[in-house]
Each structure stands twice: as C-alpha cells, then as structure tokens.
C-alpha cells in the first residue's frame, strides 16, 4: 500500500512537471511570435527609395531629426526611438531586424538585451551594438549582439555559416545605418567563448579599434585561424568590419561569431 502511494505521488509530480514545461513552452513561443509581429510592423515603417530616384543619386536622401541627419527611409523609426541606429538583413534568413545603440552609458550598454523597440520587456530583445563602438564615424569594428533563440529567430540563423553551401549562397549581407547603407562580405565564422579577464587568449569581442596596422593584422590572422570556413576573402588595414555575435552551447559561455568587411 505504501509503495503504491509513493508511485502515485511520483506520477502526480511528473504530471505537474510536464504541465509546467508545456506551459512554459507555450508562453515562450507566444512571446516569440509577439516579438516577431512587432518587428514586422517596424519593417513597414522603412520607406525605401524607388529605383529611379536611387539611380539618379549616389548619396541617400537625408533629413534632420532632432539635430541629427538621418536617412529619410529611417525617419519614422528614428523619431519613434532615438536608440535606433540601423537595420540588419541577411537575405533568405530570419535575420532581418532593427539594430539598437546606447553608447556612453555603461549601465545601458546591453539595454536592449531584453527590451523591445518600445522599451518594454522582451525575452528576445533586439540586436544591439557594443557601447564601445562608434557608428557615425565608424570604428574599425562594429560588434552587433543578438540572442540565439530556440524559436530560430534573432541571430539563430548565423550559425548556419558553418555550412559551406549556406556560406556560398550568403556571402554578403546588409547593415544600413541611419547615416548610410552598407554591404558586407563575410570573412570568417567561428565558435568562441567568453574568457576570464585575466586570460591572454584571443578575445574577438574586445576588438573595436586597432592601435596600429600590426594589431589589425594580428586580429585578422586570429579570426581566420579560428574560422570553420575558408572564405579566401582578403582584409586590408583600413577596411571597416562588422561582427555578428550570439550565444552557442558547445562550451560554457560559448559564442558564435561572423565577421564581415564593408565592400559598398
């Protein structure tokens, strides 16, 4: 009798755990869907120039918003949130998001890690640029962070750069800022890790500006050494780079990064 009671208790506990897990998953995917719907509405606010206008001028049309000259196509988004800095897109993937930027405020450096465009709580957050980077007069490297969501959203798809065929079909991506459009060519993609501060090993996430040509070349040599694909893309001192960084689970505090250079 006692044994049967114990078994019944265990069964009830297992049922409660299963219900709890199921409820969490429903909540998780509901919020993920809500977050993506919000991004879709933001996407509709981007006003693309027509081809005829674009062909007639090399520079994008600019407007003044609160004392800042921004691309006209981003006027609505920038008016809505002054932390908006640009839009990142990798064609034919789920990476198609606004990018946020809160420089000069240490406590706000990762402000959008769990915030949406309206600055409300969001598990998915939004991609954001490292506060140590500078965008208007670009630093050598712009580091953009984004979550690796179980739903496959945010930066989950950048891990596909481990696949050669995927790389071949997605050698470039766009990151258009409020100041100018940009096309970037992928240089390297690799697994990494957040290391102890005292570690002397290479930390890709600390490189923002090169103090010298030697430092720049050392950085390039390291990312190419770590890369899981051999792109063959050459990088010269003076090239401007973008790093896309997300969580990976191959080791504790694991990361996955894609580095690309600006070509247009």
N, C-alpha and C positions, 0 to 999 in steps of 0.2 A: 504493500500500500504506500509506504513511504517512498519507495523507488518510483512508483507511478506519479506521485505528487511532484517529485523533483523533475521528472521528464516533462510533465505538464507545464511547470514553471519555465523550464528551458525553452519549450515550444512557444510559450507566450512571449518570452523575451526576444526570441528570434523573429517572431512576427512583428513585434514592436520596432525592432531594428530595421526590418525590411520596409515597413511602412515609413519609418523616419527617413531612410535612404531614398525611397521613392519620392517622398515629399520634397526632399532637398533637390533631387534631380529636376522635378517639375518646376520648382522655384528658380533653379539655376537657368534652365533653358527658357523659361518665361522672361526672365530679366535679360538674357542674351538677345532674345527676339525683340524685346522692347528697345534695347540699346541700338540694335541694327536698324530698327524702324526710325529712330531719332536721327541716325546718321543719314538715312535715305532722304529725310526731309531737309537736312542741311545741304545735301548734294544738289537739291533742286534750287538752292539759292545761288549756286555758282552760275554766273552769266557768261557763257562762252562767246567770244567774238566770232562773227561769221567769217568764212574763209576769204571772201573778197576783201574785207577790211584788213584781215590778218596779212594777206599777201601784199598789201599796199604799204605796210609799215613794219619796220624791223622791231621797234620797241612797242611793248604793250601799252594800252591806254591807261593812264594813271589818274587818280582823283585824290583830293585831300580829305582825310578823315581825322578829325581831332588833332590836327597838326602833323599828321603822318601821311606821306604819299604812298598809296597802295594801288595795286592793280584793280581796275574797275570791276573785273569779274568777281573779285572777293569783297567788294564794298559792303554788301549786305551782311556777310558773315563777320567782317571786322567790326562793323557797327554794333553787332549783337554781342560780340565778346572780343575785347581788345587783346586777349591772350592768344587768339587765333593767329597762326603765323604762316600756314600754307596747307597744301593738300598733297598727300602721297598716294600714288597709284601704281600697282603692278598689274598690267593688263591680264585679263582672264583668270584672276585670283580674287580672293576675298579681301585683299589688301587695297582698300580704297577709302581712305579716312582723312578727316581734318587732323592737322598736327598743331599742338599747343606749345606755348613757350612762356616761361615765367622766370626770366633772368634776374639776377641781383637780389634775390630773396631766398636765402638758404632754406628757410622753413617751407617755402613754396616750390622748391626745385622739382619735387615729384608731386605737385599738387593734383595733377590730372591722372595719377595712377589709379585712383578710384573715384573720379569725378567725370560727369558728362559735360556737354557743351554749356549747359545751364548751371553748372557748378553744383549739381545735386549728386548724391551718392550713386555710384555705378560700379558694380563688380568688375566690369570690363574696362572702365576708364576710357581714356583716349591716348593715342600716341603723343609723346611729348619730347621736346628737345632738351638735352642736358643743359642745365642752367649755366654751365661754364662756357658754352659755345656762344658765338655771336653770329647773327643771321644777316643783318643789314650790310655789314662789311664782313663777309664770311670768314670764319676761322678756317684753318686747313681742313678740319674735320667737323662735320655736324653729326652728332650722335642722337639718333631717334630711338626711344624705347617704346615697346608695346607689349602687351600681355600675349602669352601663348594660351589661348582659350581652348577648353575641352570641346566647345561647340564648333571649333575650326575657324573661329573669327579672330579679329585683330591680327597679330603677327604670326599666327599658327602656320600660315602658308609659306613663310620664308624658309622654313625647314625643308621645303621641297627642293631647295637649291643643292641638296646633297645628291639629287638625281641628275645625271648628265643630260638626259633628254629634256628635262624641265629647264635646266640652265640654258640649253641651246635655243629653246623657244621663248626664253625670258631674259635675254642678255642685257636688256635695258629696262629702266623704269623711270617714272617721272616724279619729281618733287617740285611743285610750283609754289613759291613763296609769295607773300603779299607784295614783294619787291620785283620779282622776276620769275619766269618759267625756267625749269631745269630738267634736262635729260641726263641720266646717269648710267654708266656702263659698269656692270658687275666685274669686280677684280678678284674677289676671294669670298669664300663662305666656309665657316668652320665652327666647331664646338669649342667652347672655352669654359671658364669658371671664374667666379669672383674669388680672388685670392686674399690672404691675410695682408694687412697693410705693410707688414714687415717683409713680405715676400719680395724677392728680387726677380722673380719670373716675369715674363712679358704680360702686361695688363693692357689689352686692346682698348678697354673702356676709359683709360686715362689720357689717351692721346687726343688732344684738341688742337694745339698749335705746335709746330716744330720750331725748336730754338735754333736749328741750323739744318743745312742740307743733309749732313750726316745723320742727324736724328730722324729726319724724314725718311731717308733711305733705309735706316735700321727698322723703322716701323713697317715699311712696305715689305722688307725681307721677311719679317716675322709673320705678317698676315698671309703671305704667300706660302710660307713654310707650314703654317697650320691649316691651310685650305684643303678641303676634301675634294675639290675640283681644281684642275689646272686650266685656268681660263686663257692663259697666254697673253693677257692684257698688260701692257706696259704702263707704268706710272712714273711720271716725271716730277721732279721738285717744282712746286708751284701749282700742281694740279689740286683742285678742290674735291674733297671726298665727303661722302655720306656713309654713315654706319647705321644699319638697322639691327637692333639688338633685342632679343627676347629670352625668356626662360627656356631651359632644356633640362631633361631629367636623367641624363647619363651619369651624373655625379651630383653630390651635394652642392648647392649654389651654382648649378650648371647654367650655361648660357649658350646661345647660338647667335652668330653674327654674320651679316652680309655687308661687305664693303664695296662701294662703287665710286667711280670718279666721274666728275661732271664733263660731259662732252658737248653740250649745247645749252 
